Amino acid sequence: MDATRAIEFETMLLSRHLVEITGRRERGRLDRSAYTLLSRLRMAGPMSIGELADAFGLDQSTLNRQTGTMLNAGLVERIPDPAGGIARKFRITAEGERRVDADRAVNLEALSRILAGWPPAEAAAFAHALQRFNTDIERLSGRIWPRP
């Protein structure tokens, strides 16, 4: 199997395995879209629907549904544009921060169990390769994600 086919197959499995090992389907966990959107708001600060649409490559109606659900759950709030623009922006709330932190702790614990038998150098090399893979995707899509 050539590398491209192997990567396609392994990334398909990875997306499935991550849902399973992190308990994403458990009651009280954020769904993938909420976790990703809240993480983005946490890193980038308040964003309008248009900015979110650009960042995620999604249409505004999809983001209106997602942010509406999160607004009703108290995970985000609408605020005036801090820069004085007309558009209202979404900001993560304290409850949104708490939920992201809780989900991230579960994710990190699950990944720590998986990597427990890996030599530190191999884990670091995997992290570096995965970051390079993601940044190349971002470069091609034109949607660069902030990193810690």
C-alpha positions, 0 to 999 in steps of 0.5 A: 500500500502506498503512503497516501492510501495508508494515510487515508485509511489510518486517518479514517480509523483515527477519527473513529477511534478518537470518538470511541476512546474519548467517550465523545458519545457519553452524556454530558460531553460536548459534540465534536463541532461544539468542542472545536468551535469553543476551542477556537473561540477560546484561542482567537477571542470573540468572533462573528458568524462571518468570521466563524464561517471563514475560519471553519469553511462552513456556511452561515446557516450551519454556524447559526444553528450550532451557535444557537444551540450553544447559546441556549446551553450557556456555552457562548454569549453574544456581545457587541464587537469590541472593535466597535463594528456593527456585527455582534460576536460570540464569546465563550462563557465561563460554562463553555470554558469549564466544559471544554476543560472537562472534555480536554481532560478526558481526551488527554487522559485517554491519549496518555493511556494510549501513549504510555508505552511509547518512548518519549522521542516517538511520541514527540515525533508523532506530535511533530508529524501530526502538526505538520500534516495539519498545518499543510492542510491549513495552508492548502485550505487557506484556514490557519488555526491558532495554536497554543 
